[in-house]
């Protein structure tokens, strides 16, 4: 137990904020950067395992492989005064467990919104071949905007990381663990999907599917019994949503969702059907395509070129990002320093765009043009891009100039070619971006309408 005021190198402990797998968590201040961070301390003297430090290192290695706003960022491993600790991003907010305990059960809209966010975060982990293995409400923080952030990769397992779990010891929390884990099978993405299903069940009903006190009874029920239909505990749950929950909770992994993308898509479709998502009118033809039709038909006869144009029209969200005052930077520091700045900028932002399923259409000088199939992905990428740059700027020496970008986006129909995107949607997105200032994100009304409400 560390007392407030304890100094560990550049970090000063402020207070204890919780505990995770194999370590207590404290809020601390980084004196060098003047920032609040969370530190997770390994209690070596209390560890019942001889590999506590290995677990700590594994958590750091795995968590740093995933960059997503829905997953707590892990910075580094330190040792001060024989105390090992990991520094992490501090997420102001309260745990999902605390929220459920207070509210008893959450609204259907909020429950679906939370689970969609968790699915999207775990998509990034699974793409990095990482399973969490201990997803539960106590490991999820709802930040000040109500968005879920996953903590504690202490039990996570990656494809290239050797397991250090002792024989006969099951990892995770029994209420949220998948049946195959109790059968001794290895964890996989569908194992996390089961845990997400339990979390959704808990959000909706306030209870877990198998509300038993004895751990052995819980393990036996999870392995052998079908989960309770959530409608038996809450009558206003739509049948379609109940079926989604039960599919995630299927005893056989093969009967569950294969990916979190599939899980999240079904939840998004339900939200759209219930009015929780303002979907664009798929039947409405973009006005500019009718103008093309009138123009081209007067020149081309026979096979309709205008039909070819319409066939390539797709709903998309276009994002433009460009560096503020890059011209003056080139003038002040020269071409070499300017190119280094552009390369640094691209190395930081390209992976974020790709992680959110974005397509980098092209770069124009310091500007990035990207397309996204979903507006939620575009906004998530933009927020993460600004956050990545903010963290980079905070770590700069006082003599270095920070990188600031402005981001704008618009949603609509566009012609999608193999290496380019055309149409009014692109033009509007560029105009929206031009109205933004440094560190700002501007979205058009059409993009806003395509986002999940709230």
For each residue, the residues with C-beta under 8 A, 3 or more apart:
1: 16 24
2: 6 8 13 16 24 26 41 83
3: 6 13
4: 13 14 15
5: 12 13
6: 2 3 12 13
7: 11 12 13
8: 2 11 12 13 28 39 78 80 81 83 85
9: 78 80
10: 30 31 32
11: 7 8 28 29 30 31 37 39 78 80 85 87
12: 5 6 7 8 28 29 31
13: 2 3 4 5 6 7 8 26 27 28 39
14: 4 26 27 28 29 36
15: 4 26 27
16: 1 2 24 25 26 27
17: 25 26 27 38
18: 24 25 95
19: 23 24 25
20: 23 25 40 139 151 152 154
21: 55 59 134 152 154 155
22: 42 43 47 49 52 55 56 154
23: 19 20 40 41 42 43 56 85 86 154
24: 1 2 16 18 19 40 41 43
25: 16 17 18 19 20 38 39 40 41
26: 2 13 14 15 16 17 38 39 40 41
27: 13 14 15 16 17 36 37 38 90
28: 8 11 12 13 14 36 37 38 39 87
29: 11 12 14 34 35 36 37
30: 10 11 33 34 35 36 37 87
31: 10 11 12 34
32: 10
33: 30 394 395
34: 29 30 31
35: 29 30 394
36: 14 27 28 29 30 90
37: 11 27 28 29 30 75 87 88 89 90
38: 17 25 26 27 28 72 87 88 89 90 91
39: 8 11 13 25 26 28 85 86 87 88
40: 20 23 24 25 26 56 85 86 88
41: 2 23 24 25 26 83 84 85
42: 22 23 47 52 53 56 83 84 85
43: 22 23 24 46 47 52
44: 47 52 53 84
45:
46: 43
47: 22 42 43 44 50 52
48:
49: 22 52 55 166
50: 47
51: 54 55 164
52: 22 42 43 44 47 49 55 56
53: 42 44 56 57 84
54: 51 57 58 164
55: 21 22 49 51 52 58 59 154 164
56: 22 23 40 42 52 53 59 60 77 84 86 154
57: 53 54 60 61 77
58: 54 55 61 62 156 161 164
59: 21 55 56 62 63 74 86 152 153 154 156
60: 56 57 63 64 74 76 77 86
61: 57 58 64 65 158 161
62: 58 59 65 66 130 153 156 157 158 161
63: 59 60 66 71 72 73 74 153 156
64: 60 61 74
65: 61 62 128 130 158
66: 62 63 71 124 125 128 130
67: 71 73 124 351 352 355 384 388
68: 71 120 121 124 125 355 384
69: 121 147 149 380 383 384 387
70: 117 118 120 121 124 147 148 149 150
71: 63 66 67 68 121 124 125 149 150
72: 38 63 88 89 91 141 149 150 151 152
73: 63 67 88 89 391
74: 59 60 63 64 86 87 88 89 153
75: 37 86 87 88 89
76: 60 86 87
77: 56 57 60 84 85 86
78: 8 9 11 84 85 86 87
79: 82 83 84 85
80: 8 9 11 83 85
81: 8
82: 79
83: 2 8 41 42 79 80
84: 41 42 44 53 56 77 78 79
85: 8 11 23 39 40 41 42 77 78 79 80
86: 23 39 40 56 59 60 74 75 76 77 78
87: 11 28 30 37 38 39 74 75 76 78
88: 37 38 39 40 72 73 74 75 151
89: 37 38 72 73 74 75
90: 27 36 37 38
91: 38 72 141 143 149 151
92: 143 144
93: 141 142 143 144 149
94: 98 99 141 142
95: 18 98 99 137 138 139 140 141 142
96: 99 100 114 137 138 140 141 142 148 199 203
97: 100 101 136 137 138 140
98: 94 95 101 102
99: 94 95 96 102 103 106 137 142
100: 96 97 103 104 105 106 137 202 203 206
101: 97 98 104
102: 98 99
103: 99 100 106
104: 100 101 206
105: 100 203 204 205 206 234
106: 99 100 103 110 111 114 203 204
107: 110 111
108: 111 112 204 236 237 238 241 274
109: 112 113 271 276 453 454
110: 106 107 113 114 146 203 454
111: 106 107 108 114 115 200 203 204
112: 108 109 115 116 200 241 267 270 271 276
113: 109 110 116 117 146 271 276 452 454
114: 96 106 110 111 117 118 140 142 148 199 203
115: 111 112 118 119 196 199 200 203 263 264 267
116: 112 113 119 120 264 267 268 271 452
117: 70 113 114 120 121 147 148
118: 70 114 115 121 122 135 140 148 150 196 199
119: 115 116 122 123 196 260 261 263 264 267
120: 68 70 116 117 123 124 260 264 376 380
121: 68 69 70 71 117 118 124 125 148 149 150
122: 118 119 125 126 132 135 150 189 192 196 260
123: 119 120 126 127 259 260 261 264
124: 66 67 68 70 71 120 121 127 128 355
125: 66 68 71 121 122 128 130 131 132 156 192
126: 122 123 129 130 131 189 192 259 260
127: 123 124 355
128: 65 66 124 125 158
129: 126 158 159 160
130: 62 65 66 125 126 153 156 157 158 159
131: 125 126 156 157 187 188 189 191 192
132: 122 125 135 150 153 155 156 192 195
133: 155 156 157 171 172 181 187 191 192
134: 21 139 152 154 155 156 171 172 173 176 195
135: 118 122 132 139 140 150 176 192 195 196 199
136: 97 139 140 173 175 176 195 198 199
137: 95 96 97 99 100 140 199 202
138: 95 96 97
139: 20 95 134 135 136 150 151 152
140: 95 96 97 114 118 135 136 137 148 149 150 151 199
141: 72 91 93 94 95 96 148 149 151
142: 93 94 95 96 99 114 146 147 148 149
143: 91 92 93 146 147 148 149
144: 92 93
145:
146: 110 113 142 143 454
147: 69 70 117 142 143
148: 70 96 114 117 118 121 140 141 142 143
149: 69 70 71 72 91 93 121 140 141 142 143
150: 70 71 72 118 121 122 132 135 139 140
151: 20 72 88 91 139 140 141
152: 20 21 59 72 134 139 155
153: 59 62 63 74 130 132 156
154: 20 21 22 23 55 56 59 134
155: 21 132 133 134 152 171 172
156: 58 59 62 63 125 130 131 132 133 134 153
157: 62 130 131 133 161 163 187
158: 61 62 65 128 129 130 161
159: 129 130
160: 129
161: 58 61 62 157 158
162:
163: 157
164: 51 54 55 58
165: 169 171
166: 49 169
167:
168:
169: 165 166
170: 174 177 181 182
171: 133 134 155 165 181 187
172: 133 134 155 176 177 181 195
173: 134 136 176 177
174: 170 177 215 218 219 222
175: 136 198 208 210 218
176: 134 135 136 172 173 194 195 198 199 208
177: 170 172 173 174 181 182 194 195 222
178: 181 187 190 191 194 195 222 253
179: 182 183 194 222 223 251
180: 183 185 191 253
181: 133 170 171 172 177 178 184 185 187 191
182: 170 177 179 219 222 223
183: 179 180 223
184: 181
185: 180 181
186:
187: 131 133 157 171 178 181 191 192
188: 131 191 253
189: 122 126 131 192 193 258 259 260
190: 178 193 194 253 256 257 258
191: 131 133 178 180 181 187 188 194 195 253
192: 122 125 126 131 132 133 135 187 189 195 196 260
193: 189 190 196 197 248 256 257 259 260 263
194: 176 177 178 179 190 191 197 198 248 249 250 253 256
195: 132 134 135 136 172 176 177 178 191 192 198 199
196: 115 118 119 122 135 192 193 199 200 248 260 263
197: 193 194 200 201 245 247 248 249 256
198: 136 175 176 194 195 201 202 208 209 249
199: 96 114 115 118 135 136 137 140 176 195 196 202 203
200: 111 112 115 196 197 203 204 244 245 248
201: 197 198 204 205 207 208 209 227 230 245 249
202: 100 137 198 199 205 206 207 208
203: 96 100 105 106 110 111 114 115 199 200
204: 105 106 108 111 200 201 230 234 237 241 245
205: 105 201 202 230 233 234
206: 100 104 105 202 233
207: 201 202 211 233
208: 175 176 198 201 202 211
209: 198 201 227 228 249
210: 175 218 221 222 225 227 228
211: 207 208
212: 217 218 221
213: 217
214: 217 218
215: 174 218 219
216: 219 220
217: 212 213 214 220 221
218: 174 175 210 212 214 215 221 222
219: 174 182 215 216 222 223
220: 216 217 223 224
221: 210 212 217 218 224 225
222: 174 177 178 179 182 210 218 219 225 251
223: 179 182 183 219 220 251
224: 220 221
225: 210 221 222
226: 251
227: 201 209 210 246 249
228: 209 210 232 233
229: 232 242 246
230: 201 204 205 233 234 237 241 242 245 246
231: 234 235 237 239 242
232: 228 229
233: 205 206 207 228 230
234: 105 204 205 230 231 237
235: 231
236: 108
237: 108 204 230 231 234 241 242
238: 108 241 242 270 274
239: 231 242 243
240: 243 244 270 273
241: 108 112 204 230 237 238 244 245 270
242: 229 230 231 237 238 239 245 246
243: 239 240 246 247
244: 200 240 241 247 248 263 266 267 270
245: 197 200 201 204 230 241 242 248 249
246: 227 229 230 242 243 249 250
247: 197 243 244 250 255 256 257 266
248: 193 194 196 197 200 244 245 256 257 263
249: 194 197 198 201 209 227 245 246 256
250: 194 246 247 253 255 256
251: 179 222 223 226 255
252: 255 256
253: 178 180 188 190 191 194 250 256
254:
255: 247 250 251 252
256: 190 193 194 197 247 248 249 250 252 253
257: 190 193 247 248 260 262 263 266
258: 189 190 262
259: 123 126 189 193 262 263
260: 119 120 122 123 126 189 192 193 196 257 263 264
261: 119 123 264 265
262: 257 258 259 265 266
263: 115 119 193 196 244 248 257 259 260 266 267
264: 115 116 119 120 123 260 261 267 268
265: 261 262 268 269
266: 244 247 257 262 263 269 270
267: 112 115 116 119 244 263 264 270 271
268: 116 264 265 271 272 277 452
269: 265 266 272 273
270: 112 238 240 241 244 266 267 273 274
271: 109 112 113 116 267 268 274 276 277 452
272: 268 269 275 276 277 279
273: 240 269 270
274: 108 238 270 271
275: 272
276: 109 112 113 271 272 452 453
277: 268 271 272 451 452 453
278: 449 450 451 453
279: 272 282 450
280: 284 315 411 412 446 449 450
281: 284
282: 279 315
283:
284: 280 281
285: 289 290 310 313 413
286: 289 290 313 412 413 423 424 425
287: 290 291 424
288: 291 292 423 424
289: 285 286 292 293 306 309 310 313 413 423
290: 285 286 287 293 294
291: 287 288 294 295
292: 288 289 295 296 306 309
293: 289 290 296 297 306 309 310
294: 290 291 297 298
295: 291 292 298 299
296: 292 293 299 300 305 306 309
297: 293 294 300 304 305 306
298: 294 295
299: 295 296
300: 296 297 303 304 305
301:
302:
303: 300 307 308
304: 297 300 307 308
305: 296 297 300 308 309
306: 289 292 293 296 297 309 310
307: 303 304 310 311
308: 303 304 305 311 312
309: 289 292 293 296 305 306 312 313 415
310: 285 289 293 306 307 313
311: 307 308
312: 308 309 415 416 417
313: 285 286 289 309 310 413 414 415 423
314: 373 413 414 415 416
315: 280 282 373 411 412 413
316: 371 372 373 411 412 413 414 416 421 425
317: 371 372 373 374 375 377 378 409 410 411 447 450
318: 369 370 371 372 409 410 411 414 421 425 426 429
319: 353 358 368 369 370 371 372 378 381 382 407 408 409 429
320: 367 368 369 407 408 409 429 430 432 433
321: 349 367 368 370 382 385 405 406 407 433
322: 326 365 366 367 368 405 406 433
323: 326 329 341 342 345 366 403 404 405
324: 404 405 406 437 438
325: 328 329 404 438
326: 322 323 329 330 338 341 342 365 366
327: 330 331
328: 325 331 332
329: 323 325 326 332 333 337 338 341 401
330: 326 327 333 334 335 337 338
331: 327 328
332: 328 329
333: 329 330 337 338 341
334: 330 337 338
335: 330 338 339
336: 339 340
337: 329 330 333 334 340 341
338: 326 329 330 333 334 335 341 342
339: 335 336 342 343
340: 336 337 343 344
341: 323 326 329 333 337 338 344 345 403
342: 323 326 338 339 345 346 366
343: 339 340 346 347
344: 340 341 347 348 403
345: 323 341 342 348 349 366 403 405
346: 342 343 349 350 363 368
347: 343 344 350 351
348: 344 345 351 352 388 389 392
349: 321 345 346 352 353 368 385 388 389 405
350: 346 347 353 354 360 368
351: 67 347 348 354 355
352: 67 348 349 355 356 381 384 385 388
353: 319 349 350 356 358 359 360 368 370 381 385
354: 350 351 357 358 360
355: 67 68 124 127 351 352 381 384
356: 352 353 372 377 378 380 381 384
357: 354 372 373 374 377
358: 319 353 354 370 371 372 377 378 381
359: 353 370 371 372
360: 350 353 354 363 368 369 370
361: 369 370 371 419 420 421
362: 369 419 420
363: 346 360 367 368 369
364: 367 369
365: 322 326
366: 322 323 326 342 345
367: 320 321 322 363 364
368: 319 320 321 322 346 349 350 353 360 363
369: 318 319 320 360 361 362 363 364 421 426
370: 318 319 321 353 358 359 360 361 378 381
371: 316 317 318 319 358 359 361 414 416 421
372: 316 317 318 319 356 357 358 359 375 377 378 381
373: 314 315 316 317 357 377
374: 317 357 377 378 450
375: 317 372 378 379 409 411 447 450 451
376: 120 379 380 450 451 452
377: 317 356 357 358 372 373 374 380 381
378: 317 319 356 358 370 372 374 375 381 382 409 411 447
379: 375 376 382 383 409 441 443 447 451
380: 69 120 356 376 377 383 384
381: 319 352 353 355 356 358 370 372 377 378 384 385
382: 319 321 378 379 385 386 407 409 441
383: 69 379 380 386 387 441
384: 67 68 69 352 355 356 380 381 387 388
385: 321 349 352 353 381 382 388 389 405 407
386: 382 383 389 390 405 407 439 441
387: 69 383 384 390 391
388: 67 348 349 352 384 385 391 392
389: 348 349 385 386 392 393 402 403 404 405 439
390: 386 387 393 394 439
391: 73 387 388 394 395
392: 348 388 389 395 396 402 403
393: 389 390 396 402 403 404
394: 33 35 390 391
395: 33 391 392
396: 392 393 400 401 402
397: 400
398:
399:
400: 396 397
401: 329 396
402: 389 392 393 396
403: 323 341 344 345 389 392 393
404: 323 324 325 389 393 438 439
405: 321 322 323 324 345 349 385 386 389 438 439
406: 321 322 324 433 436 437 438 439 440 442
407: 319 320 321 382 385 386 433 436 440 441 442
408: 319 320 429 430 431 432 433 434 435 436 441 442 443 444
409: 317 318 319 320 375 378 379 382 429 432 433 441 442 443 444 447
410: 317 318 425 428 429 432 443 444 446 447
411: 280 315 316 317 318 375 378 425 444 446 447 450
412: 280 286 315 316 423 424 425 428 446
413: 285 286 289 313 314 315 316 423 425
414: 313 314 316 318 371 421 422 423 424 425 426
415: 309 312 313 314 421 422 423
416: 312 314 316 371 421
417: 312 420 421 422
418:
419: 361 362
420: 361 362 417
421: 316 318 361 369 371 414 415 416 417 425 426
422: 414 415 417 426
423: 286 288 289 313 412 413 414 415 426 427
424: 286 287 288 412 414 427 428
425: 286 316 318 410 411 412 413 414 421 428 429
426: 318 369 414 421 422 423 429 430
427: 423 424 430 431
428: 410 412 424 425 431 432 444
429: 318 319 320 408 409 410 425 426 432 433 444
430: 320 408 426 427 433 434
431: 408 427 428 434 435
432: 320 408 409 410 428 429 435 436 442 443 444
433: 320 321 322 406 407 408 409 429 430 436 442
434: 408 430 431
435: 408 431 432 442
436: 406 407 408 432 433 440 441 442
437: 324 406 440
438: 324 325 404 405 406
439: 386 389 390 404 405 406
440: 406 407 436 437
441: 379 382 383 386 407 408 409 436
442: 406 407 408 409 432 433 435 436
443: 379 408 409 410 432 447 448
444: 408 409 410 411 428 429 432 447 448
445: 448 449
446: 280 410 411 412 449 450
447: 317 375 378 379 409 410 411 443 444 450 451
448: 443 444 445 451
449: 278 280 445 446
450: 278 279 280 317 374 375 376 411 446 447
451: 277 278 375 376 379 447 448
452: 113 116 268 271 276 277 376
453: 109 276 277 278
454: 109 110 113 146
